[in-house]
Amino acid sequence: MTSRDGQAASQRFPGMARGCCRYVPSESLVVTGAASVLVGDPPPSVSAIRRGKMLVIVDRATKTITIVGAQEFEGDGASPEYIAAATDCINTAWRGPTTFEGEPYEVDAMVSGRTVGSVHDPLANEIGVVKTSDPIGVTEDSPSGGTG
């Protein structure tokens, strides 16, 4: 990664370990070892809009929409298997072609799921999961009134 003046981060901060992040107030620069981190303003064709706790990134040049967010699951039904299946279901439901501003776009969803840890992420959606043997018609929350 290079800074605005073209100098590599490793030259500017020789003691920086891979994966750590450093903020240098005097230079208004955040430096990290992750290869996918971008520093600076997005291109004019890109808009990032927060909707609730999700971030929707629209790139009009590539005709793509990317939905990014995190969900924290808790409760006796929040097993690792349930979290993986629910997260996959959400990403699958949102991925695919759509029409935006009269043009065809491709949507990608990058929503992650995890159990609530000791520190809650304020930008994550909180989802409580109760383990039950009741059929879906009893437990669903839908306009049909839970009748299945």
VEXTINU-242001 format. One record per residue: residue number from 1; x, y, z of N, C-alpha, C in turn; residue in three letters. Coordinates in steps of 0.1 Angstrom, whole numbers. Each point is the difference from the previous one (the first is absolute). Example, Ala and Ser with C-alpha at 12.3 -4.5 7.8 and 13.67 -1.06 7.14 Angstrom:
<1,<132,-57,78>,<-9,12,0>,<9,12,0>,"ALA">
<2,<-4,11,-7>,<9,11,0>,<-8,11,8>,"SER">
This chain:
<1,<9,-12,0>,<-9,12,0>,<9,12,0>,"MET">
<2,<-4,10,-7>,<8,13,-1>,<-9,11,5>,"THR">
<3,<7,11,4>,<-7,12,5>,<-1,9,-12>,"SER">
<4,<-6,12,3>,<-2,10,-11>,<13,4,-6>,"ARG">
<5,<11,0,7>,<13,4,-5>,<7,-12,-7>,"ASP">
<6,<-6,-12,-1>,<6,-11,-7>,<9,-8,8>,"GLY">
<7,<1,3,13>,<9,-7,9>,<-7,-13,5>,"GLN">
<8,<6,-11,0>,<-6,-12,5>,<-2,1,15>,"ALA">
<9,<-10,-6,6>,<-3,0,14>,<11,-6,8>,"ALA">
<10,<6,-10,-6>,<12,-7,8>,<12,10,1>,"SER">
<11,<1,9,-10>,<11,10,1>,<-3,11,10>,"GLN">
<12,<-13,3,1>,<-4,11,9>,<-1,-5,15>,"ARG">
<13,<-4,-12,1>,<-2,-6,14>,<7,-14,0>,"PHE">
<14,<13,0,1>,<8,-13,-1>,<-4,-10,10>,"PRO">
<15,<-5,4,12>,<-3,-9,11>,<-14,-5,-1>,"GLY">
<16,<-8,3,-11>,<-14,-3,0>,<-1,-15,-4>,"MET">
<17,<-8,-8,8>,<-2,-14,-2>,<-12,-1,-10>,"ALA">
<18,<1,-11,-7>,<-11,-3,-10>,<-13,-1,8>,"ARG">
<19,<-11,6,-5>,<-13,-1,6>,<-3,11,11>,"GLY">
<20,<10,7,4>,<-3,10,10>,<-4,13,-7>,"CYS">
<21,<-6,9,7>,<-4,13,-6>,<5,11,8>,"CYS">
<22,<4,11,-7>,<6,11,7>,<-7,13,-6>,"ARG">
<23,<-3,9,9>,<-5,13,-5>,<10,10,3>,"TYR">
<24,<3,8,-10>,<10,11,2>,<-7,13,-1>,"VAL">
<25,<-4,6,11>,<-8,13,-1>,<6,11,-8>,"PRO">
<26,<13,1,1>,<7,12,-6>,<-1,-2,-16>,"SER">
<27,<-2,-12,-4>,<0,-2,-15>,<-14,-4,-5>,"GLU">
<28,<-10,-2,10>,<-13,-4,-4>,<0,-12,-9>,"SER">
<29,<7,-11,5>,<2,-12,-8>,<-2,-12,9>,"LEU">
<30,<-7,-10,-4>,<-2,-12,7>,<8,-10,-9>,"VAL">
<31,<9,-8,7>,<8,-10,-7>,<-3,-14,6>,"VAL">
<32,<-1,-10,-8>,<-2,-13,5>,<7,-10,-10>,"THR">
<33,<2,-12,6>,<7,-10,-8>,<-9,-8,-9>,"GLY">
<34,<-13,2,1>,<-10,-8,-8>,<1,5,-15>,"ALA">
<35,<0,-9,-9>,<2,3,-14>,<-12,7,-6>,"ALA">
<36,<-12,-2,6>,<-12,5,-6>,<-5,13,5>,"SER">
<37,<8,6,9>,<-4,13,5>,<3,12,-9>,"VAL">
<38,<-9,8,-3>,<2,12,-8>,<0,12,8>,"LEU">
<39,<9,9,-3>,<1,13,7>,<-3,11,-10>,"VAL">
<40,<-9,9,4>,<-3,11,-9>,<-15,0,-3>,"GLY">
<41,<-4,9,-9>,<-13,2,-4>,<-4,-11,-11>,"ASP">
<42,<-12,-4,0>,<-4,-10,-10>,<-1,7,-14>,"PRO">
<43,<0,-7,-11>,<-2,6,-13>,<-14,7,-1>,"PRO">
<44,<-1,9,-8>,<-13,8,-1>,<-12,-9,-3>,"PRO">
<45,<2,-12,-6>,<-10,-9,-4>,<-6,-8,12>,"SER">
<46,<7,1,11>,<-3,-9,12>,<-7,8,11>,"VAL">
<47,<-11,-5,5>,<-7,6,11>,<-2,-11,11>,"SER">
<48,<2,4,12>,<-2,-9,11>,<-11,6,9>,"ALA">
<49,<-10,-8,2>,<-12,5,8>,<-2,-10,11>,"ILE">
<50,<-2,6,12>,<-3,-9,11>,<-15,-1,1>,"ARG">
<51,<-5,-12,0>,<-15,-3,2>,<-1,-9,13>,"ARG">
<52,<-5,7,10>,<0,-8,13>,<14,-2,4>,"GLY">
<53,<3,-13,2>,<14,-3,4>,<7,-7,-11>,"LYS">
<54,<-5,1,-12>,<6,-6,-12>,<6,12,-8>,"MET">
<55,<11,-3,-7>,<6,9,-9>,<-3,-5,-15>,"LEU">
<56,<-6,9,-8>,<-3,-3,-14>,<10,8,-8>,"VAL">
<57,<8,-7,-8>,<10,7,-9>,<-5,-2,-14>,"ILE">
<58,<-2,12,-7>,<-4,0,-14>,<11,5,-9>,"VAL">
<59,<4,-8,-10>,<10,4,-9>,<-7,1,-14>,"ASP">
<60,<-3,12,-4>,<-7,3,-13>,<9,-3,-12>,"ARG">
<61,<13,0,2>,<9,-3,-11>,<0,-15,-3>,"ALA">
<62,<0,-9,10>,<0,-14,-2>,<-14,-6,1>,"THR">
<63,<-10,8,3>,<-14,-4,1>,<-1,-12,10>,"LYS">
<64,<6,3,12>,<-1,-10,11>,<-5,7,13>,"THR">
<65,<-6,-8,8>,<-5,5,13>,<5,-11,10>,"ILE">
<66,<7,5,10>,<5,-10,10>,<-6,4,14>,"THR">
<67,<-5,-10,7>,<-6,2,13>,<9,-6,10>,"ILE">
<68,<5,8,9>,<9,-5,10>,<-5,2,14>,"VAL">
<69,<1,-9,9>,<-5,1,14>,<4,-11,8>,"GLY">
<70,<-3,1,13>,<3,-11,9>,<-13,-2,9>,"ALA">
<71,<-1,-13,4>,<-12,-3,8>,<6,-8,12>,"GLN">
<72,<-5,3,12>,<4,-7,12>,<-12,-8,5>,"GLU">
<73,<2,-13,1>,<-10,-9,5>,<2,-4,14>,"PHE">
<74,<-11,-1,8>,<0,-4,13>,<-12,-8,4>,"GLU">
<75,<1,-8,10>,<-12,-8,5>,<4,-15,-1>,"GLY">
<76,<-9,-8,5>,<3,-14,1>,<-1,-7,-14>,"ASP">
<77,<-6,6,-10>,<-1,-5,-13>,<11,5,-10>,"GLY">
<78,<9,8,6>,<11,6,-9>,<12,-9,-1>,"ALA">
<79,<-2,-12,-5>,<12,-9,-2>,<8,5,-12>,"SER">
<80,<12,-5,0>,<9,4,-12>,<-7,-5,-13>,"PRO">
<81,<-7,-11,0>,<-6,-5,-12>,<-12,9,-4>,"GLU">
<82,<-8,4,10>,<-11,9,-3>,<5,14,-5>,"TYR">
<83,<11,5,6>,<5,13,-5>,<5,-1,-14>,"ILE">
<84,<7,-11,-3>,<5,-2,-14>,<-11,-1,-10>,"ALA">
<85,<-10,-8,4>,<-12,-1,-9>,<-8,13,-2>,"ALA">
<86,<-2,7,11>,<-7,12,-1>,<7,11,-8>,"ALA">
<87,<13,1,2>,<9,9,-7>,<0,-3,-15>,"THR">
<88,<1,-13,-3>,<0,-4,-14>,<-13,3,-7>,"ASP">
<89,<-11,-2,7>,<-13,2,-5>,<-2,15,-3>,"CYS">
<90,<5,9,9>,<-2,14,-2>,<9,5,-12>,"ILE">
<91,<12,-5,-1>,<9,4,-11>,<-6,-5,-14>,"ASN">
<92,<-5,-13,0>,<-6,-5,-12>,<-12,7,-4>,"THR">
<93,<-8,4,9>,<-13,7,-3>,<3,14,-6>,"ALA">
<94,<10,7,4>,<3,13,-5>,<9,0,-13>,"TRP">
<95,<7,-10,-2>,<9,-1,-12>,<-8,-2,-13>,"ARG">
<96,<6,6,-11>,<-6,-2,-13>,<-3,12,-7>,"GLY">
<97,<-6,-1,-12>,<-3,11,-8>,<-12,9,5>,"PRO">
<98,<1,13,-3>,<-11,9,4>,<0,11,-10>,"THR">
<99,<-10,9,1>,<0,12,-8>,<1,12,9>,"THR">
<100,<9,9,-3>,<2,12,8>,<2,11,-9>,"PHE">
<101,<-8,11,3>,<0,12,-9>,<-2,-4,-15>,"GLU">
<102,<-9,-10,-2>,<-3,-4,-13>,<10,-8,-8>,"GLY">
<103,<11,-4,7>,<11,-7,-5>,<2,-14,7>,"GLU">
<104,<5,-10,-8>,<2,-13,7>,<13,1,9>,"PRO">
<105,<-1,-5,12>,<11,0,10>,<1,-14,5>,"TYR">
<106,<12,-3,5>,<2,-13,7>,<2,3,15>,"GLU">
<107,<-7,-7,9>,<1,2,14>,<8,-11,7>,"VAL">
<108,<9,4,8>,<8,-10,8>,<-3,4,15>,"ASP">
<109,<-2,-11,8>,<-2,2,14>,<11,-6,8>,"ALA">
<110,<6,8,9>,<11,-4,8>,<-3,2,15>,"MET">
<111,<-11,-7,4>,<-4,1,14>,<6,-11,8>,"VAL">
<112,<6,3,11>,<7,-10,8>,<-9,-2,12>,"SER">
<113,<2,-12,6>,<-8,-4,12>,<9,-6,10>,"GLY">
<114,<-2,3,13>,<8,-5,11>,<-8,1,13>,"ARG">
<115,<5,-7,10>,<-7,0,13>,<4,13,7>,"THR">
<116,<-8,5,8>,<3,12,8>,<11,-3,9>,"VAL">
<117,<11,8,-1>,<11,-2,9>,<-1,8,13>,"GLY">
<118,<11,1,7>,<0,8,12>,<-2,15,-3>,"SER">
<119,<4,4,-12>,<-2,14,-4>,<-9,0,-12>,"VAL">
<120,<-12,7,1>,<-9,1,-11>,<4,10,-10>,"HIS">
<121,<-1,-3,-13>,<3,9,-10>,<-12,9,-3>,"ASP">
<122,<1,13,3>,<-12,9,-1>,<-5,1,-15>,"PRO">
<123,<8,-4,-10>,<-5,1,-13>,<-5,-14,-5>,"LEU">
<124,<-1,-10,8>,<-5,-13,-3>,<-15,-1,3>,"ALA">
<125,<-8,-6,-8>,<-14,-3,3>,<0,-11,11>,"ASN">
<126,<-8,1,10>,<-1,-9,10>,<-12,-10,-3>,"GLU">
<127,<2,-13,1>,<-10,-9,-3>,<-1,-10,11>,"ILE">
<128,<-11,-1,7>,<-2,-10,10>,<-7,-12,-6>,"GLY">
<129,<6,-12,3>,<-5,-13,-5>,<-4,-9,11>,"VAL">
<130,<-13,-4,0>,<-5,-8,11>,<-2,-14,-6>,"VAL">
<131,<6,-10,6>,<-1,-14,-4>,<-14,-5,3>,"LYS">
<132,<-7,-6,-10>,<-14,-4,3>,<-3,-13,-9>,"THR">
<133,<-9,-7,4>,<-5,-12,-8>,<-13,4,-7>,"SER">
<134,<-5,12,2>,<-13,4,-6>,<2,1,-15>,"ASP">
<135,<-10,-3,-8>,<1,1,-15>,<1,15,-4>,"PRO">
<136,<5,2,-12>,<3,14,-5>,<-13,8,0>,"ILE">
<137,<-11,-6,-2>,<-13,8,-1>,<-3,6,13>,"GLY">
<138,<5,-5,11>,<-3,5,14>,<10,11,3>,"VAL">
<139,<12,-1,-5>,<11,9,4>,<3,11,-10>,"THR">
<140,<-5,-1,-12>,<4,10,-10>,<-7,14,3>,"GLU">
<141,<7,10,-3>,<-6,14,1>,<-2,5,-14>,"ASP">
<142,<-12,-2,-5>,<-3,4,-14>,<-14,6,-1>,"SER">
<143,<-2,7,-11>,<-13,6,-2>,<-12,-10,0>,"PRO">
<144,<3,-13,-2>,<-11,-10,0>,<-4,-3,14>,"SER">
<145,<6,6,10>,<-4,-1,14>,<5,-13,6>,"GLY">
<146,<10,-6,-6>,<6,-13,5>,<-8,-12,-2>,"GLY">
<147,<-8,0,-10>,<-9,-11,-3>,<7,-9,-11>,"THR">
<148,<12,3,-4>,<7,-9,-8>,<1,2,-14>,"GLY">
